[in-house]
Amino acid sequence: MENVSVLSLFSLPDRLFTLHDYASGMAVCQAARQAGVPFWQQGKAAFGFISAPGAAGYLGVVWWQTLIKTIERQANCRFPHILDCDRNAGYAMMAAMHEQRLIVLHNDSPGTQAVRALYTQRGGHVFITRPPSFDLIAPLSDATHLAAHFSQSYCKNSEPAT
């Protein structure tokens, strides 16, 4: 596996994919390879993964990390990955105890402030809103849609050019 440092705030990949399962993660890796997109270039990841909204609560931290590690082993590469903890500071603390570095936490309570301090101390980051991502729901995860995304033929803006 390529030895890379933990994702810094300034090196968030240009592409994030909402990851639901192993098959969709491997489809992303395969589509990137077929499109000639290097997984890492000049110390920056070409793409990363974000869990489904609130996945820390209904799937769990260990499940997420096992999924990511399995994809990384198969792809022979490390990927930046973000676990969505929704509004639950408890899930965020559990994720920190399992060395999750990047999370989403939609909350501004005193507990959230403690979570932010802990993640900062450990070199991680707490996103207060979900970064934009390409959601790999089944109909969109087929090779055609992924190839179009990597070749940038999908529109970047929702507004037509004038």
Secondary structure, DSSP 8 states (H G I E B T S, - for coil): --------GGG--SEEEEE-SHHHHHHHHHHHHHTT--SEETTEESEEEEE-TTHHHHT-HHHHHHHHHHHHHHHTS---EEEE-TT-HHHHHHHHHTT--EEE----SHHHHHHHHHHHHTT-EEESS----EE--GGG-SHHHHHHHHTT-S-S-SS---
